[in-house]
Amino acid sequence: MKLLVVEDEALLRHHLQTRLTEKGHVVEAVANAEEALYQSEQFNHDLAMIDLGLPGLGGLELIRELRKRAKTFPILILTARGNWQDKVEGLAAGADDYVVKPFQFEELEARLNALLRRSSGFTQSTIIAGELELDINRKQARLEGEPLALTAYEYRILEYLMRHHQQVVAKDRLMEQLYPDDEERDPNVIEVLVGRLRRKLEGANGFKPIDTVRGLGYLFTERCR
């Protein structure tokens, strides 16, 4: 897999590049957001690891810019900030998961592999709901005929909700889909991801397919075929 590591701390950057290369990955390791944006335009990456505390253009701004440029590869946040608000801001900006410094390499590797594994999606056909079309084989979504830029986790949530259309899906079930091996994930992550997904789906035509059923979960209201 081709990975992009964005970390301004030289020792940690070198350590990650060395260990990940030993694991068989091709690693581009850069120190700032500007270099990361350049690399993202030159190569197709399978995943990016981004430190939130970058100098100059910060990690949050970098994540937003990558998503603005329709870069949909999974993003793993590296952060020394342990409070929940910083994690929420990172997820809201477009990241998919986070690791809090200091961390063991084995933890980072586990999260990385989980993101790569889950971003591969399922292998089936197409799911259609009104003007929304999900191509399962290509892991792509189109709304009103136009490509819809979704992150790996947004895609997983959308596909799961569409597969269970007109059924209430509990937040815990979505958590199990995204983090089956991790019981410590905060369920508020799902709220952030669903909020991002809603903003991308809800257009001027009044298309609002995801309802919240208070105390129970989420409901994809459109009939899918």
N, C-alpha and C positions, 0 to 999 in steps of 0.2 A: 504494500500500500504506500501511496505517496502522501506524506504528512508535512504540514506547515507548522513550525513551532515559532511563536512570537514571544520572546522573553528577553528583557533588557539586562537581567543579571547574568553576566558572562559565564560564571562557573556553572550555574544551573542550566543555562542554555547548552553549554558544551556537554554537560552530563546527560541531559535528555537526548541530545543528538547522538551521542555515543551509544547509550543503552538502547534506544529505539532502532538504531542502525544494526546493532547486534541481534535484535529480534527480527531482522529481515525487512524492515521498512526503508523506504527512500525518504530522507528527511531534509527539508529546507529549513534552516534555523536562522532567524533574523532577530535584530535587536529593537526594531521600532515599527510603527504602523505604516510608515511610508514604504519601507522595504517590503512589508507584508502585502500591501496593495499591489506593488509592482510584481511580486512573485505570483500573486493570485491571478494576474492577467496573463502571465507567461506560461503557467502550467495548470493542469487539472489536478487538483488535490482531492484526496479522499476524506481528509479530516484536518481541522486546524486546532491547535492548542494556543490559547491567547491569554497572556497575563493582563489582568485589569489595570495594574499600576504602571503602564508604559509612560515614558516621558513624551512630551509633545502631545500629539494626538493620542488620547488614552484608549484603553482597551474597549470600553463601551462604545466610543465613537468609531473605532475600527470595526467592531461587530456590526454596527448599524450600517456602515458604509459597504461592507461586504454583502450584507443582505440587500441593500439598495441596488447593488450591482448584480443582483440575482445569483449570487454564489450560495448554493443550497447545501454544500457539504456540512456534515456535523461540526459543531464548534464546542470544544471543551474549555471552560474557563479555568485558569490558574489564578488563585487569589489568596492574598494574605489577610483579606478582610473576612472575618468569621461571622459577622452578623447577617441576619436573614434579609435585610433590606438590600444589601449589596448583591446578594445572590439573585433576588427577584429582579433587580435592575438589569443584571446580566442576562437572565432568561428572557426578560421583556425585550431586550435589545435584539435578541435573535439567537442566543446561545442555546445549547441543548442539555448541557450538564456542567458540573463544576467539581473542582478538587480544591480543598483549602490547604494552603501551605502552613507548616511543613507537612509533606506527605511522603509516604513510602512509594518507591517506584512501582511496587506490585499493585498498590491501589490505583495509581494512575493507569497502569497497563490494563487492569480489569475494566475500568471505566472506558478507556479507549476501545478495547475490544468489544465491549457491549455496544457502544455507539456504532462501530463499524458493522457489527453483526446485524443490529436492528435497522440500520439505514439501508440494508439490502432489501428490506420489505418482503412481501409475499410474491408468489408466482402464480397468477391467475390471469383473468381477462380484464374486461372493462366494467366499471360500475358507473351508472349514469343516474343523476338526480336532477331533473329539469335541465338547466343550462350548465350544470356542473358535471364534468366527466373526469373519471379517475382511470388512468392507464396503469394497471397493477404491474405489468411486466416492465414498463419503463420508469415506474415510480414518478409519474408526472400527472399533474392536474391541469385542467383547462376550465375556465369559467367564461361563458359567452364566447367561446371559440378562441380566447386568448390564454396563453400560458400563465399559470398561477405559481409564483415562486414560493415554495414551502420548504421549511427546514425538515430534516429527517424525522424529528419528533412530531412536528405539526402534521406531517404526512401520515405517520403511524396512527395518530389520534383520529384524523379524518377518515382514514380507511376503516378503522375499527368501528367508528360510529356509523359509517355508511353500511358496513356489513351487518350491523345490528339496528338498521333504520326502524324508526317507529317503536323502538324499545328503549326503556330507561336504562342507561348504562351508569353504574355506580362509579364514583371517583376511584374507589379501591381497585376496580377492574381495570381502569385505565392505568393506574399505578403499576399493576402487575404486568401489563403489556410493555411498559417502558422500562421498569426496574424490577424484573422478576427475581433477581438475586440480591436485592438490597432492601432490607426492612426499615432502614433509617431515613429514606427519602421523605421529605416533607410533602404532604399532599397538596400544599399550596402551589407547588410546581405545576400541577394539573390546571389550576385556575389561571395561572399566567399563560400557559400554552394554549388553552382554550380561548382565552381573551385575544391572543395574537391571531389565532385561526379565525375567530369571528370577524375581526377587523379586515382580514384579507378576503373573506367570503361575502361580506355584506356590502352589496353595491347599491347604486342609485335606483335599481329596479325593485328594491324592497326584499331582495332575497336574503332571508335570515333563517337558515336551516337548523341552527343549533339552539335549542332552548335549555334553560336551567330548570330542573324540577327540584324545588327547594327541599333540602334534606335527603334527597334521593340520588341525584346525579344529573346526567345530561341526556337529552333526547334529540336525535336527528329526525326532524319532523317530515322531511320530504321522502316520498316513496322512491326506492332505488330499484334499478333493473340491470 
